């Protein structure tokens, strides 16, 4: 299996980075931190660029690409800390009219088997689809129309990601959607976002180590800092291999492993990046804390760390018993 992106895929990734640098640079990122409401103009711009229609057939106005291509694009979105329900936009582009072009905003929430449901709530979402386990393995998907669920605002650790607790929702006739596939692909795309963030914090740590001086020398010459940055890079490459492989197989177990590795890389790299930056890394003006807070949040979304570990352990034990 060749995990290396093709020339066309590298061009797609480079084009995405250029697009996000232009439409969501650092100034716009900081504006979003101060005012976290979803930027509809930015959302329409992303839709016009095809960000949400990557996997729609060309006959339906889409780009006609595959899941590996979407993973590369989402890696860049994670690197830029792009806010908003990106995973829902990508997965529901062919389900909710107007989502593919960015004219409408859709949300996707996983209720699982009940209990507390916290949703990434952009504030002015047009449609909400809630996934719930059913009597069979397929599960059910409930549309919000015509009644909205009852929402209770929740304080989010990530200033770029407003949250709301779904206290109740109407259980009307479920929509015919492939719930296991939606959950699997949502976990993989979230892993790609984590991968992009982890890769960016490596860059930030190296850039700072090359500039910052202590005792008359740049801190990048200290062996401890070199080892820290090297370990960060190793985590990124391990997570990248897992995420890319899972996008090619599209199987549940590789996706679980990819999400675990990407979560670990995003959280630990952000922490190590803080260490390299020293005291200034903890300040509000620095961007390092934004990556750490986003990483903590994503760990709990679409196959949380604990659930992923349990699923992986169960699959490995089942495989051992069958042998």
PyMOL commands that set and color helices and strands:
alter all, ss='L'
color gray80, all
select helices_A, chain A and resi 7-23+26-34+40-48+58-60+67-79+86-91+179-211+219-221+223-249+252-282+288-299+305-322
alter helices_A, ss='H'
color red, helices_A
select strands_A, chain A and resi 106-112+118-120+127-132+140-143+150-154+163-168+213-214+217-218
alter strands_A, ss='S'
color yellow, strands_A
deselect
rebuild
show_as cartoon
